[in-house]
């Protein structure tokens, strides 16, 4: 028993010293691992798409110029910021916080038999018939809504206890309810080709939740799930991600979205990620098909030049359906960008 406790302590020390990029376990328990996580936005009524099989397929595999098919992303983050009308799942996206019913509806959107996770599961199954099983079981990560502190009408837990987000314990318990709801429903769906690997904190800064995230991370890790975060460039707490309890933190460079943002910011973000032992997010949206493709190319070059591509996990923000649109486009410049990007992902050295 003393030896086992010593091993637990040693594992924790190694985690603190080396960070999650290099040592992927906590308290002696191995956590799920993945290297290329694409963000799939959905659940709000403002989205023009539902993640059906047609939309999901280009995110599962990639066919190159020689008609050779390759596995693509190994992890899929299901995420939404607001419900499309007036309810937000994180501070700053609308004027009303989402309540328990909204949280449940969001989770139910992800956990479907034929769309979202269901479509993903089927797409992987179809691809495996052509390619054999993927190198690793494909992972799914689910966004956890932020319990916004001034909310008074979230609702009650299943035991009838009314929740008040002025109380940190209630905020934590509401998030635990959501995590447990996702876990239970995922189990009932009996997906065969995907694994629920972790959860994602939707708030992109620590300002409003730094008093609760550590306890949530400990709860997830105890259940053998990862706790993921993608803070924006120099957001509050980005450099404290380990102390906040996250396992994987991907820094946003925030370079793509404004053509006046200089390339130096992208390179600075790469340096910060290395300084704080963070992973990184690549960013593009539908404007990549409208003359902004060079900015996506700049990400790929910067990540290679700064030794990010070779050494770090990567997350990929692609707007609503930008990668799907590149896949479907008949324009030569779009096809070239599509193949360049998919090779960047499929040939990722830590893939």
PEJOZI-V961281 format. One record per pair of residues at least 24 apart in sequence whose ideal C-beta (glycine too) atoms are under 7 Angstrom apart, sorted by the first residue. I is the first residue (numbers start at 0). J is the second residue. If there is no record, write none. Layout:
I:J / I:J
//
This chain:
15:241 / 18:241 / 18:276 / 19:246 / 19:247 / 20:276 / 20:278 / 20:311 / 20:312 / 25:220 / 28:223 / 30:220 / 30:223 / 30:225 / 30:246 / 31:138 / 31:194 / 31:196 / 31:197 / 31:225 / 33:73 / 33:74 / 33:138 / 33:196 / 34:73 / 34:312 / 34:313 / 34:347 / 34:349 / 34:350 / 35:72 / 35:73 / 35:74 / 35:313 / 35:344 / 35:347 / 35:350 / 36:72 / 36:74 / 36:76 / 36:140 / 36:314 / 36:315 / 37:72 / 37:75 / 37:76 / 37:315 / 37:317 / 38:76 / 38:78 / 38:314 / 38:315 / 38:316 / 38:317 / 39:75 / 39:76 / 39:77 / 40:78 / 40:79 / 40:319 / 41:77 / 41:79 / 41:108 / 41:115 / 42:79 / 42:105 / 42:108 / 43:79 / 43:81 / 43:82 / 43:83 / 44:82 / 44:83 / 44:84 / 45:83 / 46:83 / 46:319 / 48:319 / 48:320 / 49:114 / 50:114 / 50:115 / 50:118 / 51:114 / 51:118 / 52:118 / 52:121 / 52:122 / 54:320 / 54:323 / 55:118 / 55:119 / 55:122 / 56:122 / 57:322 / 57:323 / 57:326 / 58:322 / 59:122 / 59:123 / 59:126 / 60:126 / 61:341 / 61:345 / 63:338 / 64:338 / 68:129 / 68:130 / 69:345 / 70:130 / 70:133 / 70:134 / 70:345 / 71:341 / 71:344 / 71:345 / 72:344 / 73:135 / 73:137 / 73:138 / 73:350 / 74:138 / 74:140 / 74:196 / 75:119 / 75:137 / 75:139 / 76:140 / 76:142 / 76:199 / 77:109 / 77:115 / 77:139 / 77:141 / 77:142 / 78:142 / 78:199 / 78:201 / 79:105 / 79:142 / 80:201 / 88:144 / 88:145 / 88:201 / 89:144 / 89:145 / 89:201 / 89:202 / 90:145 / 90:147 / 90:202 / 90:207 / 96:147 / 96:150 / 97:144 / 98:152 / 98:153 / 98:154 / 99:153 / 99:154 / 100:154 / 102:144 / 102:177 / 103:180 / 106:177 / 106:180 / 106:181 / 106:184 / 109:141 / 110:184 / 110:185 / 110:188 / 112:188 / 116:188 / 116:190 / 116:193 / 119:193 / 120:190 / 120:191 / 120:192 / 120:193 / 123:192 / 123:193 / 124:191 / 124:192 / 136:194 / 137:192 / 137:193 / 138:194 / 138:196 / 139:193 / 139:195 / 139:196 / 140:196 / 140:197 / 140:198 / 140:199 / 140:227 / 141:181 / 141:198 / 141:199 / 142:199 / 142:201 / 143:174 / 143:177 / 143:178 / 143:198 / 143:199 / 143:200 / 143:201 / 144:177 / 144:201 / 145:201 / 145:202 / 145:207 / 145:208 / 146:170 / 146:173 / 146:174 / 148:207 / 167:210 / 167:211 / 170:211 / 171:211 / 171:214 / 171:215 / 174:215 / 175:218 / 178:219 / 196:224 / 196:225 / 197:224 / 197:225 / 197:226 / 197:227 / 198:224 / 198:226 / 198:227 / 199:227 / 200:226 / 200:228 / 203:229 / 203:230 / 203:231 / 203:234 / 204:230 / 204:231 / 204:234 / 204:235 / 204:236 / 205:235 / 205:236 / 205:239 / 205:243 / 206:235 / 209:236 / 209:243 / 212:243 / 212:244 / 213:243 / 213:244 / 215:244 / 216:244 / 216:245 / 217:244 / 229:280 / 229:314 / 232:268 / 238:275 / 240:277 / 247:278 / 247:312 / 248:277 / 248:278 / 249:277 / 249:278 / 249:279 / 249:280 / 249:314 / 250:277 / 250:279 / 250:280 / 251:280 / 251:282 / 252:282 / 254:282 / 254:294 / 255:282 / 255:283 / 255:294 / 255:295 / 262:297 / 265:297 / 265:298 / 265:301 / 266:301 / 266:305 / 269:301 / 269:302 / 269:305 / 269:307 / 272:307 / 272:311 / 278:311 / 278:312 / 278:313 / 279:307 / 279:311 / 279:313 / 280:314 / 280:316 / 281:313 / 281:315 / 282:316 / 283:317 / 283:321 / 284:317 / 284:318 / 284:321 / 285:318 / 285:319 / 285:321 / 285:324 / 287:321 / 287:325 / 287:336 / 288:324 / 288:325 / 288:328 / 288:333 / 292:332 / 292:336 / 295:336 / 295:340 / 296:339 / 299:339 / 299:343 / 308:347 / 309:348 / 313:347
//
